[in-house]
Amino acid sequence: MLQYAGMGVIAALLLVTTMAGVSDASENLGVAETAAQHWFVLPQLGYAVLGLLAAAGLLLRRPWTTWPLRGWAVCVTVTASLAPATWGGAGIGPSLTAGISALVLAVLIVLAAERLLSAGRPRAPGTSTDAT
């Protein structure tokens, strides 16, 4: 029961980032002035699309879900790293802080999702989960 609740929570987080990615990307395209700001939209759309795929795969408990999840984590990290410099003119410090923070959260979400996915998969014959 808790496994399904965990998958639901992670899928909801992914769907929220999907909606935010689409909304922010469309808004940013309208106000982008520099080439960097135009390019910035790509990882935003990336985490939107990959988040949607990962949420669907997670809810359907598909083994391929780990790949869009990992891609989502990369896109979220890149977006968070670039945002302070691209839109705020900030230096390397705020960009690194934002990127590392996003990376830590994304990795935790990916690890939790992968653990939930593997918990529902049947084990290969001859393998054991007991520590001996």
Secondary structure, 3 states (H helix, E strand, C coil): CHHHHHHHHHHHHHHHHHHHHHHHHHHHHHHCCCHHHHHHHHHHHHHHHHHHHHHHHHHHCCHHHHHHHHHHHHHHHHHHHHHHHHHHCCCHHHHHHHHHHHHHHHHHHHHHHHHHHHHCCCCCCCCCCCCC
